[in-house]
């Protein structure tokens, strides 16, 4: 790994760092950037939304205008989600190793990224194996090198002796991630088990109309990480039986499992099967009987779940060090095609 490594975030709506209050209103992507930067060490994080430099937990955070290039001639540049910014930085830094760190599923209008990234010698790092497979199937050839490294979870997240409330379910994601469908599933489930309640924690980074909540829903708003984790310890499960929104990783699922909280998930959707620590958490969420049957079983005896070891921060940082040290796939870009 180069001693001069830069992470460039062109898209976050406001500056953030390792101070937890700065991550309020943001999602798992930004929390992951902070955790990886702190774990790797010697990293500068450049943010378009930042106005003044800062150093937090050993990480330098700097403002940047990508078209002007990065100071210090970094040897390795990781660009968050914005493939066109990666191409701009390739022109400014022709000798650097540049990787597009992709946390999202690109839309069809972005299929042209394949040839452009390939020609520019820019690699892609996805956040799960399923995410990487989906991207390979989506992009035309020639394709850039596509690999994956999981998002890290805090190694301090462990189950404890907090008693679980058999009547409390938890939804802890942005409402655009299928909350309308979750409302319908909960309403049908509550008709069978009237005492159930659904707590909804919204990180608040996207306004979204999920429709009127059914009876039994409690809106928690935005919670600090410690408060959300305590809710996960208390709830019967993370209630996520939606079938449309594709999680490229699903950090909230991994964190819930690490705290001993099972997650009710639709089988085969995005990274659900990969992130769930036990296959008993996977169902056909289009079938209300399967939802009701699994919840009824868990109310009698919650399943023992724990986070996957490969998602712990130390394992993920080791995987990043291996990837950044592997220069075998770092091709010399054809700058005429990249421009």
C-alpha positions in Angstrom: 0.0 0.0 0.0 1.3 3.4 -0.9 2.2 5.6 2.0 0.2 8.4 0.4 -3.3 7.2 0.1 -6.3 9.5 -0.5 -10.0 8.9 -0.3 -12.1 11.3 -2.3 -15.8 11.8 -1.4 -17.5 14.1 -3.9 -21.1 13.3 -2.9 -21.7 13.6 0.8 -24.1 16.5 1.6 -21.9 17.8 4.4 -18.5 17.3 5.9 -18.0 14.4 8.3 -15.2 12.8 10.3 -14.6 10.4 13.2 -16.7 12.6 15.5 -20.0 10.8 15.7 -22.1 14.0 15.7 -20.7 14.8 12.2 -22.2 11.6 10.8 -25.7 12.6 11.8 -28.0 12.4 8.8 -25.6 10.4 6.8 -25.6 6.6 6.0 -23.4 3.6 6.2 -21.2 4.7 3.4 -19.8 7.7 5.3 -19.4 5.6 8.5 -17.5 3.0 6.5 -15.2 5.6 5.0 -14.3 6.8 8.5 -13.7 3.4 9.9 -11.5 2.3 7.0 -9.5 5.5 7.0 -8.8 5.2 10.7 -8.0 1.5 10.4 -5.5 2.0 7.5 -3.8 5.0 8.9 -1.8 7.5 6.9 -4.9 8.4 4.9 -6.2 11.8 3.8 -10.0 12.1 3.2 -10.9 14.8 0.7 -14.5 16.0 0.7 -16.2 18.4 -1.7 -18.6 19.5 1.0 -15.8 20.4 3.5 -14.8 24.1 3.9 -11.8 23.8 6.3 -9.2 21.1 7.1 -9.4 19.0 10.2 -7.6 16.1 11.9 -9.7 13.6 13.8 -8.4 10.3 15.2 -5.3 10.5 13.1 -7.1 11.1 9.8 -6.7 14.3 7.9 -9.9 15.7 6.3 -9.4 18.2 3.6 -11.6 20.2 1.2 -11.2 19.5 -2.5 -12.3 20.6 -5.9 -11.6 17.5 -8.1 -11.0 19.3 -11.3 -8.0 20.9 -9.6 -6.5 17.6 -8.6 -5.2 16.5 -5.1 -2.2 18.1 -3.3 0.6 15.9 -2.3 0.7 13.6 -5.3 -1.0 10.6 -3.6 0.1 7.2 -5.0 -3.4 5.6 -4.4 -6.7 7.4 -4.8 -10.1 5.8 -3.8 -13.1 7.7 -5.2 -16.5 7.1 -3.5 -19.2 6.2 -6.0 -18.5 9.0 -8.6 -16.9 7.3 -11.7 -16.8 10.5 -13.7 -14.8 12.2 -10.8 -12.4 9.2 -11.0 -11.9 9.9 -14.6 -11.2 13.6 -13.9 -8.6 12.6 -11.3 -7.0 10.2 -13.7 -6.3 13.1 -16.0 -4.9 15.1 -13.1 -2.9 12.1 -11.7 -1.8 9.9 -14.6 0.7 7.9 -12.5 -1.6 7.2 -9.5 -3.4 4.0 -8.8 -7.1 4.9 -8.9 -9.9 2.8 -7.6 -13.7 3.5 -7.7 -15.1 2.5 -4.3 -18.6 1.7 -5.3 -21.3 1.5 -2.6 -24.4 1.7 -4.8 -26.0 0.0 -7.8 -25.4 2.1 -10.9 -28.4 2.9 -13.1 -28.6 1.9 -16.7 -27.5 5.3 -17.9 -24.1 4.5 -16.3 -23.3 1.5 -18.4 -20.7 3.5 -20.3 -18.6 3.6 -17.2 -17.3 0.1 -18.1 -15.3 1.1 -21.2 -14.2 4.4 -19.7 -12.9 2.9 -16.5 -11.2 0.1 -18.4 -9.4 2.5 -20.7 -8.3 4.6 -17.8 -6.9 1.7 -15.8 -9.3 2.4 -12.9 -10.3 -0.5 -10.8 -13.6 -1.0 -9.0 -14.0 -2.1 -5.4 -17.6 -3.3 -4.5 -18.8 -3.8 -0.9 -19.9 -7.5 -1.2 -19.4 -10.5 -3.5 -23.0 -10.3 -4.6 -22.5 -6.6 -5.4 -19.5 -7.4 -7.5 -21.3 -10.2 -9.3 -24.2 -8.0 -10.1 -21.9 -5.3 -11.5 -20.1 -7.7 -13.7 -23.4 -8.9 -15.1 -24.6 -5.4 -15.6 -21.6 -3.8 -17.4 -20.7 -4.5 -21.0 -17.2 -5.5 -22.1 -14.5 -4.5 -21.9 -14.8 -4.1 -18.1 -12.5 -2.7 -15.5 -11.1 -5.0 -12.8 -13.9 -5.6 -10.3 -13.2 -6.8 -6.7 -14.9 -6.5 -3.4 -14.1 -5.8 0.3 -16.9 -5.9 2.9 -17.9 -3.0 5.0 -16.5 -3.2 8.5 -18.5 -3.4 11.8 -17.2 -2.3 15.1 -15.5 -5.2 16.9 -17.1 -3.9 20.2 -20.6 -5.0 19.0 -21.4 -8.1 20.9 -24.5 -9.7 22.3 -25.2 -9.0 26.0 -27.9 -10.0 28.5 -30.5 -7.4 27.5 -33.8 -9.2 27.5 -35.6 -9.2 24.2 -39.2 -7.9 23.9 -41.1 -10.6 22.0 -43.6 -7.9 20.8 -41.1 -5.4 19.5 -39.9 -5.3 15.9 -37.4 -2.8 14.5 -37.0 -1.2 11.1 -33.7 0.8 11.1 -33.1 2.1 7.6 -34.0 5.0 5.3 -37.7 4.8 4.3 -36.8 4.5 0.6 -35.5 1.1 1.4 -38.9 -0.6 1.2 -40.7 0.9 4.3 -44.0 1.0 2.5 -43.8 -2.7 1.8 -42.7 -3.3 5.4 -45.7 -1.4 6.6 -48.0 -3.7 4.6 -46.2 -6.8 5.9 -46.4 -5.6 9.5 -50.1 -4.7 9.2 -50.9 -8.3 7.9 -48.7 -9.7 10.7 -50.3 -7.7 13.4 -53.7 -8.9 12.3 -52.4 -12.4 13.4 -50.5 -11.2 16.4 -52.3 -8.1 17.7 -49.8 -7.2 20.4 -46.9 -6.5 18.1 -45.3 -3.1 17.7 -42.9 -1.8 15.0 -40.3 0.8 16.0 -39.0 2.8 13.0 -35.6 4.5 13.2 -34.9 6.8 10.2 -31.3 8.0 9.7 -32.8 11.1 8.1 -30.6 11.5 5.0 -33.5 11.2 2.5 -37.1 12.5 2.6 -39.4 9.7 1.4 -43.1 9.3 1.5 -43.8 5.7 2.6 -47.5 6.3 3.1 -49.4 6.4 6.4 -48.1 4.1 9.1 -50.4 1.4 10.3 -51.5 1.0 13.9 -48.7 -0.2 16.2 -45.9 1.8 14.5 -43.7 4.0 16.7 -41.5 6.5 15.0 -38.1 7.0 16.7 -36.6 9.5 14.3 -32.9 9.7 14.0 -30.9 7.8 16.7 -27.3 8.1 17.8 -25.5 4.8 17.1 -25.4 3.8 20.8 -29.1 4.4 21.1 -29.8 2.4 17.9 -27.7 -0.5 19.1 -29.5 -0.6 22.4 -32.8 -0.8 20.4 -31.3 -3.7 18.4 -30.4 -5.5 21.7 -34.0 -5.0 22.9 -36.0 -5.8 19.8 -37.1 -9.3 18.8 -35.7 -8.8 15.4 -34.8 -6.4 12.6 -38.0 -6.5 10.6 -37.0 -6.1 6.9 -39.3 -8.2 4.8 -39.1 -6.0 1.7 -38.5 -7.4 -1.8 -37.5 -4.5 -4.0 -34.6 -2.5 -2.6 -31.2 -4.1 -3.2 -28.7 -3.7 -0.4 -25.2 -3.8 -1.8 -24.0 -4.7 1.7 -26.5 -4.0 4.5 -24.5 -2.6 7.3 -27.5 -2.4 9.6 -28.1 -6.1 9.1 -24.5 -7.0 9.9 -24.6 -4.7 13.0 -27.9 -6.2 14.3 -26.5 -9.7 13.9 -23.3 -8.8 15.7 -25.5 -7.6 18.6 -27.4 -10.9 18.6 -30.5 -9.5 16.9 -31.8 -11.6 14.1 -33.0 -10.0 10.8 -36.0 -11.1 8.9 -34.9 -10.8 5.2 -36.1 -11.7 1.7 -34.0 -14.6 0.4 -31.9 -13.9 -2.7 -32.2 -10.1 -2.6 -28.9 -8.2 -3.0 -26.4 -9.1 -0.3 -29.0 -10.5 2.2 -27.9 -14.1 1.9 -24.2 -13.1 2.2 -24.5 -10.8 5.2 -27.1 -12.7 7.3 -25.1 -14.8 9.8 -27.6 -17.6 9.7 -29.8 -18.9 6.8 -32.7 -19.1 9.2 -33.1 -15.4 8.8 -34.0 -15.7 5.1 -37.6 -16.3 3.9 -39.8 -15.6 0.9 -41.1 -12.2 2.1 -43.9 -12.3 -0.5 -45.5 -15.0 1.6 -47.3 -13.6 4.7 -47.5 -17.1 6.1 -43.7 -17.4 6.1 -43.4 -14.0 7.8 -45.9 -15.0 10.5 -44.4 -18.4 11.0 -40.9 -17.1 11.5 -42.0 -14.4 13.9 -44.1 -16.8 15.9 -41.2 -19.2 16.2 -38.8 -16.4 17.3 -41.2 -15.1 19.9 -41.0 -18.5 21.6 -37.2 -18.7 21.2 -35.1 -16.1 19.6 -32.4 -17.7 17.4 -28.8 -17.4 18.5 -27.1 -15.2 16.0 -23.7 -13.4 15.9 -21.9 -11.3 13.4 -19.7 -12.8 10.8 -16.0 -12.7 11.7 -15.0 -11.5 8.2 -17.0 -8.3 8.8 -15.1 -7.4 11.9 -13.0 -4.2 11.4 -9.7 -6.0 11.9 -10.5 -8.5 9.2 -11.8 -5.9 6.8 -8.8 -3.6 7.3 -6.5 -6.6 6.6 -8.4 -7.2 3.4 -8.0 -3.6 2.4 -4.2 -3.8 3.1 -4.0 -6.8 0.9 -5.9 -5.2 -1.9 -4.0 -1.9 -1.8 -0.7 -3.8 -1.8 -1.6 -5.9 -4.8 -0.4 -3.8 -7.8 -0.6 -6.7 -10.3 -3.9 -5.4 -11.8 -2.7 -1.8 -11.9 -2.6 -1.2 -15.6 -1.1 1.8 -17.4 -4.1 3.8 -18.6 -4.6 4.7 -22.3 -5.1 8.4 -21.6 -6.3 9.1 -25.1 -9.3 6.8 -24.6 -9.9 7.9 -21.0 -10.2 11.5 -22.2 
